[in-house]
Amino acid sequence: MGADETSAVLVQITREANALSGTLDEISMAHPGATTTTPSHAAFTGTLDGNALTLSFPQGFGLVRNISGTVSGSSMSLQVPQDDGAIASLPLKPGSLKSYNQAVEAVQASAQANASANEAAAASAAAAASLQESQQRIASAGDAVLKKMKDVRAGLATPPSFSDLDNHLSAARDHLADAQANAAEADRESDQSVACSDAYTADSDAYTVESDAYTIDSDMLSLTSEIDSLKDAAADLNRTLTEYQQAAAALPDYTPPQAPDANQVKDLLNQVSLKTAAWRKKGSGYQSKVAKLLKQARAVAEQAKKEHC
């Protein structure tokens, strides 16, 4: 028998004069790191010529049908062709079935150890990959928070313009003044029909003030849209922060290079709440003011029509 780290071989041989017969048993791994073993069993016949011998395998031994070798005392050496075309020398010495079975167990144990080592390496690689994936997820979530913070800061830095509301409120004041002027003109007219015409002109001015009020309502819709857009950005930031915190909770010992500051986010959200409330209140103020102007314009026009028409 013969054995090494990858295989164990047992040749049971019988000699009658120069004729040989017997069986060859082998268990082997494909290479030192293999995780499985392959058993083989084949019967052979052969001849012995001096120290030289030849073994023939009628059913084949793998791809081999003939193996040559030499005998020296109680030792034997076989020249075994390999899959790559090379010839490997296989030294054999007298041994027992017990020794062979022990050698078989050693080869199987080596394969099992390789399998366990591979499983451990795979588990370690999977754990490392999982850790890296978790870190990347946290870092990505953190980057998303920073981007949302930038968006919210940009919204706070560019407050809505109230110029249109100012202009339309100023126009409403001018049109109220026109209504008042035409009503006063009606009061000064001695001709009743002309005075009535002036009163209806004042009424037309009141309708113009009403148109200004509708325009301010439209401006308020635009203002509300801008406010809602910023509030949506703030809500998106808050959701993104929550997602980051949930991801980070899975790996509490890891902090990404660009970790967002929850306190800064809270401060931004508070600023959005205060600013948007102030902008909405200011916009509502224009509506209140133009409503008063419209009420005055209608009162002036109605009074003028009542007195002169």
C-alpha positions as a Markdown table, in Angstrom:
| # | Residue | x | y | z |
|---|---|---|---|---|
| 1 | Met | 0.0 | 0.0 | 0.0 |
| 2 | Gly | 0.9 | 3.7 | -0.3 |
| 3 | Ala | -0.5 | 6.9 | 0.9 |
| 4 | Asp | 0.0 | 10.7 | 0.8 |
| 5 | Glu | -2.1 | 13.7 | 1.7 |
| 6 | Thr | -4.3 | 13.3 | -1.4 |
| 7 | Ser | -4.6 | 9.6 | -1.9 |
| 8 | Ala | -4.4 | 6.1 | -0.4 |
| 9 | Val | -3.7 | 3.0 | -2.6 |
| 10 | Leu | -4.0 | -0.7 | -1.8 |
| 11 | Val | -2.7 | -3.4 | -4.2 |
| 12 | Gln | -3.7 | -7.0 | -3.3 |
| 13 | Ile | -1.6 | -9.2 | -5.5 |
| 14 | Thr | -1.1 | -12.9 | -6.1 |
| 15 | Arg | 1.8 | -14.5 | -8.0 |
| 16 | Glu | 2.0 | -17.8 | -9.7 |
| 17 | Ala | 5.4 | -18.2 | -11.3 |
| 18 | Asn | 5.6 | -15.1 | -13.5 |
| 19 | Ala | 1.8 | -14.5 | -13.7 |
| 20 | Leu | 0.2 | -11.9 | -11.5 |
| 21 | Ser | -3.4 | -11.2 | -10.6 |
| 22 | Gly | -5.2 | -9.1 | -8.0 |
| 23 | Thr | -7.1 | -5.9 | -7.3 |
| 24 | Leu | -6.2 | -2.2 | -6.9 |
| 25 | Asp | -8.2 | 0.0 | -4.6 |
| 26 | Glu | -7.7 | 3.8 | -4.3 |
| 27 | Ile | -9.3 | 6.8 | -2.7 |
| 28 | Ser | -8.1 | 10.2 | -3.9 |
| 29 | Met | -8.7 | 13.9 | -4.0 |
| 30 | Ala | -8.3 | 15.8 | -7.2 |
| 31 | His | -5.8 | 18.2 | -5.6 |
| 32 | Pro | -4.6 | 19.1 | -2.1 |
| 33 | Gly | -7.4 | 21.6 | -1.5 |
| 34 | Ala | -10.2 | 19.4 | -2.8 |
| 35 | Thr | -13.3 | 18.9 | -0.7 |
| 36 | Thr | -14.4 | 15.5 | -2.1 |
| 37 | Thr | -12.8 | 12.1 | -2.6 |
| 38 | Thr | -13.2 | 9.6 | -5.3 |
| 39 | Pro | -13.0 | 5.8 | -4.7 |
| 40 | Ser | -11.8 | 3.4 | -7.3 |
| 41 | His | -11.6 | -0.4 | -7.6 |
| 42 | Ala | -10.3 | -2.5 | -10.4 |
| 43 | Ala | -9.1 | -6.1 | -11.0 |
| 44 | Phe | -5.9 | -6.7 | -12.9 |
| 45 | Thr | -3.7 | -9.4 | -14.4 |
| 46 | Gly | -0.1 | -9.1 | -15.1 |
| 47 | Thr | 3.4 | -10.5 | -15.6 |
| 48 | Leu | 6.7 | -10.3 | -13.7 |
| 49 | Asp | 9.9 | -10.4 | -15.6 |
| 50 | Gly | 12.9 | -10.1 | -13.2 |
| 51 | Asn | 12.2 | -6.9 | -11.3 |
| 52 | Ala | 9.9 | -5.5 | -14.0 |
| 53 | Leu | 6.2 | -6.0 | -13.9 |
| 54 | Thr | 3.2 | -5.0 | -16.0 |
| 55 | Leu | -0.3 | -4.8 | -14.7 |
| 56 | Ser | -3.3 | -4.9 | -17.2 |
| 57 | Phe | -6.8 | -3.8 | -16.3 |
| 58 | Pro | -9.3 | -5.4 | -18.6 |
| 59 | Gln | -12.1 | -3.0 | -17.5 |
| 60 | Gly | -9.7 | -0.1 | -17.3 |
| 61 | Phe | -8.5 | 1.9 | -14.3 |
| 62 | Gly | -9.8 | 5.3 | -15.1 |
| 63 | Leu | -8.3 | 6.1 | -18.5 |
| 64 | Val | -5.5 | 3.6 | -17.9 |
| 65 | Arg | -5.4 | 0.0 | -19.0 |
| 66 | Asn | -1.8 | -0.9 | -18.4 |
| 67 | Ile | 0.6 | 0.1 | -15.7 |
| 68 | Ser | 4.3 | -0.8 | -15.5 |
| 69 | Gly | 6.5 | -0.9 | -12.5 |
| 70 | Thr | 9.4 | -2.5 | -10.6 |
| 71 | Val | 9.8 | -4.7 | -7.6 |
| 72 | Ser | 12.7 | -4.3 | -5.2 |
| 73 | Gly | 12.7 | -6.6 | -2.2 |
| 74 | Ser | 9.4 | -6.1 | -0.4 |
| 75 | Ser | 8.7 | -2.8 | -2.1 |
| 76 | Met | 7.0 | -2.0 | -5.3 |
| 77 | Ser | 6.9 | 1.1 | -7.5 |
| 78 | Leu | 4.3 | 1.7 | -10.2 |
| 79 | Gln | 4.6 | 4.2 | -13.0 |
| 80 | Val | 1.1 | 5.7 | -13.3 |
| 81 | Pro | 0.1 | 7.8 | -16.3 |
| 82 | Gln | -1.6 | 11.1 | -15.3 |
| 83 | Asp | -4.5 | 13.0 | -16.9 |
| 84 | Asp | -2.0 | 15.6 | -18.2 |
| 85 | Gly | 0.2 | 13.0 | -19.9 |
| 86 | Ala | 2.9 | 12.9 | -17.2 |
| 87 | Ile | 4.0 | 9.7 | -15.5 |
| 88 | Ala | 4.0 | 9.6 | -11.7 |
| 89 | Ser | 5.9 | 7.1 | -9.6 |
| 90 | Leu | 3.7 | 5.4 | -6.9 |
| 91 | Pro | 5.8 | 3.8 | -4.3 |
| 92 | Leu | 4.2 | 0.9 | -2.4 |
| 93 | Lys | 5.3 | -1.0 | 0.7 |
| 94 | Pro | 3.8 | -4.0 | 2.5 |
| 95 | Gly | 0.7 | -2.9 | 4.6 |
| 96 | Ser | -2.5 | -4.2 | 6.1 |
| 97 | Leu | -6.1 | -3.6 | 5.5 |
| 98 | Lys | -6.2 | -1.7 | 8.8 |
| 99 | Ser | -3.4 | 0.6 | 7.7 |
| 100 | Tyr | -5.2 | 1.2 | 4.4 |
| 101 | Asn | -8.5 | 1.9 | 6.1 |
| 102 | Gln | -6.7 | 4.4 | 8.4 |
| 103 | Ala | -5.1 | 6.0 | 5.4 |
| 104 | Val | -8.5 | 6.2 | 3.7 |
| 105 | Glu | -9.9 | 7.9 | 6.8 |
| 106 | Ala | -7.0 | 10.4 | 6.8 |
| 107 | Val | -7.7 | 11.4 | 3.1 |
| 108 | Gln | -11.4 | 11.7 | 3.8 |
| 109 | Ala | -10.7 | 13.8 | 6.9 |
| 110 | Ser | -8.4 | 16.0 | 4.9 |
| 111 | Ala | -11.2 | 16.6 | 2.3 |
| 112 | Gln | -13.7 | 17.3 | 5.1 |
| 113 | Ala | -11.2 | 19.8 | 6.7 |
| 114 | Asn | -10.9 | 21.5 | 3.3 |
| 115 | Ala | -14.7 | 21.6 | 3.0 |
| 116 | Ser | -15.0 | 23.1 | 6.5 |
| 117 | Ala | -12.3 | 25.6 | 5.7 |
| 118 | Asn | -14.0 | 26.6 | 2.5 |
| 119 | Glu | -17.3 | 27.0 | 4.3 |
| 120 | Ala | -15.7 | 29.1 | 7.0 |
| 121 | Ala | -14.0 | 31.2 | 4.3 |
| 122 | Ala | -17.3 | 31.6 | 2.4 |
| 123 | Ala | -19.1 | 32.6 | 5.6 |
| 124 | Ser | -16.4 | 35.1 | 6.4 |
| 125 | Ala | -16.5 | 36.5 | 2.9 |
| 126 | Ala | -20.3 | 36.7 | 3.1 |
| 127 | Ala | -20.1 | 38.4 | 6.5 |
| 128 | Ala | -17.6 | 40.9 | 5.1 |
| 129 | Ala | -19.7 | 41.5 | 2.0 |
| 130 | Ser | -22.8 | 42.0 | 4.2 |
| 131 | Leu | -20.9 | 44.4 | 6.4 |
| 132 | Gln | -19.7 | 46.4 | 3.4 |
| 133 | Glu | -23.2 | 46.4 | 2.0 |
| 134 | Ser | -24.6 | 47.7 | 5.3 |
| 135 | Gln | -21.9 | 50.4 | 5.5 |
| 136 | Gln | -22.6 | 51.4 | 1.9 |
| 137 | Arg | -26.3 | 51.6 | 2.6 |
| 138 | Ile | -25.7 | 53.8 | 5.7 |
| 139 | Ala | -23.3 | 56.0 | 3.8 |
| 140 | Ser | -25.8 | 56.3 | 0.9 |
| 141 | Ala | -28.6 | 57.2 | 3.2 |
| 142 | Gly | -26.4 | 59.8 | 4.9 |
| 143 | Asp | -25.5 | 61.3 | 1.6 |
| 144 | Ala | -29.2 | 61.5 | 0.7 |
| 145 | Val | -29.9 | 63.4 | 4.0 |
| 146 | Leu | -27.1 | 65.9 | 3.2 |
| 147 | Lys | -28.5 | 66.5 | -0.3 |
| 148 | Lys | -32.0 | 67.1 | 1.1 |
| 149 | Met | -30.6 | 69.5 | 3.7 |
| 150 | Lys | -28.9 | 71.4 | 0.8 |
| 151 | Asp | -32.3 | 71.6 | -1.0 |
| 152 | Val | -34.1 | 72.9 | 2.1 |
| 153 | Arg | -31.4 | 75.5 | 2.7 |
| 154 | Ala | -31.7 | 76.6 | -0.9 |
| 155 | Gly | -35.4 | 77.0 | -0.4 |
| 156 | Leu | -34.9 | 79.0 | 2.8 |
| 157 | Ala | -32.3 | 81.2 | 1.1 |
| 158 | Thr | -34.7 | 82.2 | -1.7 |
| 159 | Pro | -37.9 | 83.3 | 0.0 |
| 160 | Pro | -41.0 | 84.0 | -2.2 |
| 161 | Ser | -41.3 | 87.4 | -3.8 |
| 162 | Phe | -44.2 | 89.6 | -2.6 |
| 163 | Ser | -43.7 | 92.2 | -5.4 |
| 164 | Asp | -46.8 | 91.1 | -7.3 |
| 165 | Leu | -48.9 | 91.3 | -4.2 |
| 166 | Asp | -47.5 | 94.7 | -3.4 |
| 167 | Asn | -48.2 | 95.9 | -7.0 |
| 168 | His | -51.8 | 94.5 | -7.0 |
| 169 | Leu | -52.6 | 95.9 | -3.6 |
| 170 | Ser | -51.3 | 99.3 | -4.7 |
| 171 | Ala | -53.5 | 99.0 | -7.8 |
| 172 | Ala | -56.5 | 98.3 | -5.6 |
| 173 | Arg | -55.8 | 101.4 | -3.6 |
| 174 | Asp | -55.5 | 103.4 | -6.8 |
| 175 | His | -58.8 | 102.0 | -8.0 |
| 176 | Leu | -60.5 | 102.7 | -4.7 |
| 177 | Ala | -59.2 | 106.3 | -5.0 |
| 178 | Asp | -60.7 | 106.4 | -8.5 |
| 179 | Ala | -64.0 | 105.2 | -7.2 |
| 180 | Gln | -63.9 | 107.8 | -4.4 |
| 181 | Ala | -62.9 | 110.6 | -6.9 |
| 182 | Asn | -65.8 | 109.7 | -9.3 |
| 183 | Ala | -68.2 | 109.6 | -6.4 |
| 184 | Ala | -67.0 | 113.0 | -5.3 |
| 185 | Glu | -67.4 | 114.2 | -8.9 |
| 186 | Ala | -71.0 | 113.0 | -8.9 |
| 187 | Asp | -71.6 | 115.0 | -5.7 |
| 188 | Arg | -70.4 | 118.1 | -7.4 |
| 189 | Glu | -72.4 | 117.7 | -10.6 |
| 190 | Ser | -75.6 | 119.8 | -11.0 |
| 191 | Asp | -76.8 | 117.7 | -13.9 |
| 192 | Gln | -78.5 | 114.6 | -12.5 |
| 193 | Ser | -77.8 | 112.4 | -15.5 |
| 194 | Val | -74.1 | 113.3 | -15.5 |
| 195 | Ala | -73.9 | 112.7 | -11.8 |
| 196 | Cys | -75.5 | 109.3 | -12.2 |
| 197 | Ser | -73.0 | 108.5 | -14.9 |
| 198 | Asp | -70.2 | 109.5 | -12.5 |
| 199 | Ala | -71.7 | 107.2 | -9.9 |
| 200 | Tyr | -71.7 | 104.2 | -12.3 |
| 201 | Thr | -68.1 | 105.0 | -13.2 |
| 202 | Ala | -67.4 | 104.8 | -9.4 |
| 203 | Asp | -69.2 | 101.4 | -9.5 |
| 204 | Ser | -67.0 | 100.3 | -12.4 |
| 205 | Asp | -64.0 | 101.3 | -10.3 |
| 206 | Ala | -65.3 | 99.1 | -7.5 |
| 207 | Tyr | -65.5 | 96.2 | -9.9 |
| 208 | Thr | -61.9 | 96.9 | -10.8 |
| 209 | Val | -60.9 | 96.7 | -7.1 |
| 210 | Glu | -62.8 | 93.4 | -7.0 |
| 211 | Ser | -60.7 | 92.3 | -10.0 |
| 212 | Asp | -57.6 | 93.3 | -8.1 |
| 213 | Ala | -58.8 | 91.2 | -5.1 |
| 214 | Tyr | -59.1 | 88.2 | -7.4 |
| 215 | Thr | -55.6 | 88.8 | -8.7 |
| 216 | Ile | -54.3 | 88.9 | -5.2 |
| 217 | Asp | -56.1 | 85.6 | -4.5 |
| 218 | Ser | -54.3 | 84.2 | -7.5 |
| 219 | Asp | -51.0 | 85.6 | -6.2 |
| 220 | Met | -51.8 | 83.9 | -2.9 |
| 221 | Leu | -52.3 | 80.5 | -4.7 |
| 222 | Ser | -48.8 | 80.9 | -6.2 |
| 223 | Leu | -47.4 | 81.9 | -2.8 |
| 224 | Thr | -49.1 | 78.8 | -1.3 |
| 225 | Ser | -47.6 | 76.6 | -4.0 |
| 226 | Glu | -44.1 | 77.9 | -3.1 |
| 227 | Ile | -44.7 | 77.4 | 0.6 |
| 228 | Asp | -46.0 | 73.9 | 0.0 |
| 229 | Ser | -43.0 | 73.0 | -2.2 |
| 230 | Leu | -40.6 | 74.0 | 0.6 |
| 231 | Lys | -42.7 | 72.2 | 3.2 |
| 232 | Asp | -42.7 | 69.1 | 1.0 |
| 233 | Ala | -38.9 | 69.3 | 0.8 |
| 234 | Ala | -38.8 | 69.5 | 4.6 |
| 235 | Ala | -41.0 | 66.5 | 4.9 |
| 236 | Asp | -38.8 | 64.6 | 2.4 |
| 237 | Leu | -35.8 | 65.6 | 4.5 |
| 238 | Asn | -37.5 | 64.3 | 7.6 |
| 239 | Arg | -38.3 | 61.0 | 5.9 |
| 240 | Thr | -34.8 | 60.7 | 4.6 |
| 241 | Leu | -33.4 | 61.3 | 8.1 |
| 242 | Thr | -35.6 | 58.6 | 9.5 |
| 243 | Glu | -34.4 | 56.1 | 6.8 |
| 244 | Tyr | -30.8 | 57.0 | 7.6 |
| 245 | Gln | -31.4 | 56.5 | 11.3 |
| 246 | Gln | -33.0 | 53.1 | 10.7 |
| 247 | Ala | -30.1 | 52.0 | 8.5 |
| 248 | Ala | -27.6 | 53.3 | 11.0 |
| 249 | Ala | -29.3 | 51.4 | 13.9 |
| 250 | Ala | -28.4 | 48.1 | 12.2 |
| 251 | Leu | -24.7 | 49.0 | 12.6 |
| 252 | Pro | -24.4 | 51.2 | 15.6 |
| 253 | Asp | -20.6 | 51.0 | 15.7 |
| 254 | Tyr | -20.2 | 52.5 | 12.2 |
| 255 | Thr | -20.3 | 56.2 | 11.3 |
| 256 | Pro | -20.0 | 57.2 | 7.6 |
| 257 | Pro | -17.4 | 59.7 | 6.6 |
| 258 | Gln | -20.1 | 62.3 | 5.9 |
| 259 | Ala | -22.6 | 61.7 | 8.7 |
| 260 | Pro | -25.6 | 64.1 | 8.9 |
| 261 | Asp | -26.3 | 65.9 | 12.1 |
| 262 | Ala | -29.8 | 65.2 | 13.4 |
| 263 | Asn | -29.8 | 68.5 | 15.4 |
| 264 | Gln | -29.0 | 70.5 | 12.2 |
| 265 | Val | -31.9 | 68.7 | 10.5 |
| 266 | Lys | -34.2 | 69.5 | 13.4 |
| 267 | Asp | -33.1 | 73.2 | 13.2 |
| 268 | Leu | -33.8 | 73.3 | 9.5 |
| 269 | Leu | -37.2 | 71.8 | 9.9 |
| 270 | Asn | -38.0 | 74.4 | 12.6 |
| 271 | Gln | -36.9 | 77.2 | 10.3 |
| 272 | Val | -39.1 | 75.9 | 7.6 |
| 273 | Ser | -42.1 | 75.8 | 9.9 |
| 274 | Leu | -41.5 | 79.3 | 11.2 |
| 275 | Lys | -40.7 | 80.8 | 7.8 |
| 276 | Thr | -43.6 | 79.3 | 5.9 |
| 277 | Ala | -46.0 | 80.3 | 8.6 |
| 278 | Ala | -44.7 | 83.9 | 8.4 |
| 279 | Trp | -44.9 | 83.9 | 4.6 |
| 280 | Arg | -48.5 | 82.5 | 4.7 |
| 281 | Lys | -49.5 | 85.1 | 7.3 |
| 282 | Lys | -48.0 | 87.9 | 5.3 |
| 283 | Gly | -49.8 | 86.7 | 2.2 |
| 284 | Ser | -53.1 | 86.5 | 4.1 |
| 285 | Gly | -52.5 | 90.0 | 5.2 |
| 286 | Tyr | -52.7 | 91.2 | 1.6 |
| 287 | Gln | -56.0 | 89.4 | 1.2 |
| 288 | Ser | -57.4 | 91.1 | 4.3 |
| 289 | Lys | -56.2 | 94.5 | 3.2 |
| 290 | Val | -57.7 | 94.2 | -0.3 |
| 291 | Ala | -60.9 | 92.9 | 1.1 |
| 292 | Lys | -61.2 | 96.1 | 3.2 |
| 293 | Leu | -60.4 | 98.2 | 0.1 |
| 294 | Leu | -63.1 | 96.3 | -1.9 |
| 295 | Lys | -65.6 | 96.8 | 0.9 |
| 296 | Gln | -64.9 | 100.5 | 0.9 |
| 297 | Ala | -65.1 | 100.7 | -2.9 |
| 298 | Arg | -68.5 | 99.0 | -3.0 |
| 299 | Ala | -69.8 | 101.2 | -0.3 |
| 300 | Val | -68.7 | 104.3 | -2.1 |
| 301 | Ala | -70.2 | 103.1 | -5.4 |
| 302 | Glu | -73.5 | 102.0 | -3.8 |
| 303 | Gln | -73.8 | 105.3 | -2.0 |
| 304 | Ala | -73.1 | 107.3 | -5.1 |
| 305 | Lys | -75.7 | 105.3 | -7.2 |
| 306 | Lys | -78.2 | 105.6 | -4.4 |
| 307 | Glu | -77.9 | 109.4 | -4.2 |
| 308 | His | -77.6 | 110.2 | -7.9 |
| 309 | Cys | -79.3 | 107.5 | -9.9 |
